[in-house]
Amino acid sequence: MLARLVVNDRAGGGRALRGRCASSAAAGGDGNIRGSPTYRAEVVGRVGVVAAGRHFAAEAGMRMLARGGERHRRGRGGDVRRRRDRRSRTSALGGEVPLILHLAERNQTVVVNGQGVAPAAASAEHFRREGSIPTNGPSAGTVPAVVDALTIALAEYGTLTLADVLTPAIELADGFPWYAFLTHYLTPQLDAVKRFPSGARVYLQGPDGTIPPVGSVFRQPDLARTLRALIEEERRHAGAGRKSAIYAARDRFYRGDIGQRIAASVRAAGGLLTIEDLAGYRGRVEAPTRVVFKSTTRVLRGPEDRLLGARVRSCSRRSSSCRTSTSRAWGTTPPPTSTP
């Protein structure tokens, strides 16, 4: 899949940036129509391109561009909004979000780690006593990393405020039309959701716990209140500057009343997460792992991507066309935070 992004430079010219999207059928040099591996047309833009899994997230990203956000910054608005309209264990607000940011003005690529750690009580001994390591439920998750990673990206590399980028997500939490993909995704997990009253209260309807019908308006008022509380904290610290105000909101999630409610809810459901786990969590900025395979350079993020990199590196034993370079982390000291 091929996408082209044309960005005007300051001199009034233009340069093309290419990414992977889809190309439609096109005429070759001999005039014959050649087929395409996909049915999605090439995307071309002069100011920016937003790629997202749902139109809600793409719209949020374009709104950030229209407000003057950086091209990598728009991803944060789309990312937060996507977490409101797709139910996923890993990409929800309580999940993980490793980020790759390319800073065009510096010609530098960085990774915001965006991956949580296990609670301190999640020891091998604990799970031996339990008889297994759960793959779902209150003991299966890590410390939530999404809010930390997105605030780092916004504070360190963005230009907008947290209020700017959370507004589309809040609008979605206030209500959006339930669509068929959500039903498809939720149906096989229905029994698991019903086991936990807090999840059933959010995603299911009626005394029998049914999935919302397609086209009905799905609302998440608790989530909307949480996001508004983050904006409230940012505004309370606005006098300290944009970056400090963003980190103050981040700290309210991990150290303040929001974190306390999260920890209490998880513990009440039988999980291991504590307020100390939340308060002690810090994401980091790293240099990416780069893998060169048959003249193509891939930039990797986080453990899952690095596992892929390790697999590609193994081909160097068999082929001279594969090589890698792994840079050390340059941002192991977390950005400064303020305490609300």
GIMO-V865220 format. One record per residue. N is the residue number from 1. PHI is phi as a letter, one per 20 degrees, with the letter a starting at -180 (999 if undefined). OMEGA is omega as a letter, one per 20 degrees, with the letter a starting at -180 (999 if undefined). D_LAST is the distance of its C-alpha to the last C-alpha in whole Angstrom. Layout:
# GIMO-V865220
N	PHI	OMEGA	D_LAST
N	PHI	OMEGA	D_LAST
This chain:
# GIMO-V865220
1	999	a	46
2	c	r	45
3	c	r	43
4	c	r	43
5	d	r	41
6	d	a	42
7	d	r	40
8	f	r	41
9	e	a	41
10	f	a	40
11	e	r	44
12	n	r	45
13	e	r	46
14	b	r	45
15	b	a	44
16	e	r	44
17	d	a	41
18	d	r	43
19	c	a	41
20	e	r	42
21	b	a	43
22	d	r	46
23	d	r	49
24	e	r	52
25	f	a	56
26	b	r	57
27	f	r	61
28	e	a	62
29	f	r	64
30	e	r	67
31	n	a	66
32	e	r	65
33	f	r	62
34	d	a	60
35	f	a	58
36	c	r	54
37	f	r	52
38	c	r	50
39	d	a	51
40	e	a	47
41	f	r	48
42	f	r	47
43	d	a	44
44	c	r	44
45	b	r	41
46	e	a	41
47	d	a	38
48	a	r	36
49	c	r	36
50	d	r	34
51	d	a	35
52	b	a	34
53	f	a	35
54	c	a	35
55	f	r	35
56	g	a	32
57	f	r	30
58	f	r	33
59	f	r	32
60	f	r	29
61	f	r	29
62	f	r	32
63	f	r	30
64	f	r	27
65	f	a	30
66	f	r	31
67	e	r	28
68	o	r	29
69	f	r	26
70	f	a	28
71	f	r	30
72	f	a	28
73	f	a	25
74	g	r	27
75	f	a	27
76	f	r	23
77	f	r	24
78	f	a	27
79	f	r	25
80	f	a	22
81	f	r	25
82	g	a	28
83	f	r	25
84	e	a	26
85	d	r	30
86	c	r	31
87	e	r	30
88	b	a	30
89	f	a	29
90	d	a	28
91	d	r	27
92	f	a	25
93	g	r	21
94	e	a	21
95	d	a	23
96	c	r	24
97	b	r	24
98	f	a	26
99	c	r	26
100	d	r	29
101	d	r	28
102	d	a	31
103	e	a	30
104	f	a	34
105	f	r	33
106	d	a	33
107	l	a	35
108	c	r	33
109	d	a	32
110	c	r	28
111	d	r	27
112	e	a	23
113	g	r	24
114	m	r	22
115	c	a	24
116	f	r	22
117	d	r	23
118	f	r	25
119	g	a	23
120	g	a	24
121	e	a	27
122	e	a	29
123	e	r	31
124	f	a	35
125	f	r	36
126	f	a	34
127	f	r	35
128	f	r	39
129	f	r	39
130	f	r	38
131	n	r	41
132	a	r	39
133	d	a	36
134	f	r	34
135	d	r	34
136	b	r	33
137	n	a	31
138	f	r	27
139	e	a	28
140	e	a	29
141	e	r	26
142	e	r	24
143	f	a	20
144	g	a	19
145	d	a	19
146	f	a	19
147	f	r	16
148	f	a	15
149	f	a	19
150	f	r	19
151	f	r	15
152	f	a	17
153	g	a	20
154	f	a	19
155	f	a	16
156	e	a	19
157	c	a	22
158	e	a	22
159	c	a	22
160	e	r	21
161	e	r	17
162	f	r	16
163	g	r	17
164	g	a	21
165	e	r	21
166	e	a	19
167	g	r	22
168	f	r	25
169	f	r	23
170	f	r	22
171	g	r	26
172	f	r	27
173	f	r	25
174	f	r	27
175	q	r	30
176	b	a	32
177	f	r	36
178	f	a	36
179	c	a	39
180	f	a	41
181	f	r	39
182	f	r	37
183	f	r	39
184	f	a	41
185	f	a	38
186	e	a	37
187	g	a	41
188	f	r	41
189	d	a	38
190	f	a	38
191	f	r	39
192	f	r	36
193	f	a	34
194	f	a	36
195	f	a	35
196	c	a	32
197	g	a	31
198	f	r	28
199	f	r	29
200	f	a	32
201	f	a	30
202	e	a	29
203	e	a	32
204	d	a	35
205	c	r	37
206	m	a	39
207	f	a	40
208	e	r	42
209	m	r	39
210	e	r	40
211	f	r	39
212	g	r	38
213	f	r	41
214	g	a	41
215	n	r	41
216	f	a	39
217	e	a	35
218	e	a	32
219	d	r	29
220	c	a	26
221	f	r	24
222	f	r	21
223	f	r	21
224	g	r	20
225	f	r	18
226	f	r	16
227	f	r	16
228	f	r	16
229	f	r	12
230	f	r	11
231	f	r	13
232	g	a	11
233	f	r	8
234	f	a	10
235	f	r	12
236	f	a	9
237	d	a	8
238	g	a	12
239	f	a	13
240	e	a	12
241	o	a	14
242	g	a	15
243	f	a	14
244	f	r	10
245	f	r	10
246	f	a	11
247	f	r	9
248	f	r	6
249	f	r	8
250	g	a	9
251	f	r	7
252	f	r	6
253	f	a	10
254	e	a	11
255	d	a	8
256	e	a	7
257	f	r	10
258	f	r	12
259	f	r	12
260	f	r	14
261	f	r	16
262	f	a	17
263	f	a	18
264	f	a	20
265	f	r	22
266	f	r	23
267	f	r	24
268	f	r	26
269	e	r	28
270	n	a	29
271	e	a	27
272	d	a	25
273	f	r	22
274	c	r	19
275	f	r	15
276	f	r	16
277	f	a	18
278	f	a	15
279	f	a	12
280	e	a	15
281	f	r	16
282	b	r	16
283	f	a	19
284	b	r	21
285	d	a	23
286	c	r	27
287	e	a	30
288	f	r	32
289	e	a	35
290	d	r	38
291	c	r	41
292	d	a	45
293	c	r	47
294	l	r	50
295	m	r	49
296	d	r	46
297	e	r	43
298	d	r	40
299	d	a	36
300	d	a	35
301	c	r	31
302	m	a	30
303	g	a	32
304	f	r	34
305	f	a	35
306	f	r	36
307	f	r	38
308	f	r	40
309	f	r	40
310	f	r	41
311	f	r	44
312	f	r	45
313	f	a	45
314	f	a	48
315	f	r	50
316	f	r	51
317	f	a	53
318	d	a	55
319	b	r	55
320	e	a	54
321	e	a	52
322	d	r	49
323	b	a	47
324	c	r	43
325	b	a	41
326	d	r	37
327	e	r	35
328	f	r	33
329	f	a	29
330	d	a	28
331	c	a	24
332	f	r	23
333	e	a	21
334	f	r	18
335	g	r	16
336	f	r	13
337	c	r	10
338	d	r	6
339	e	a	4
340	f	999	0
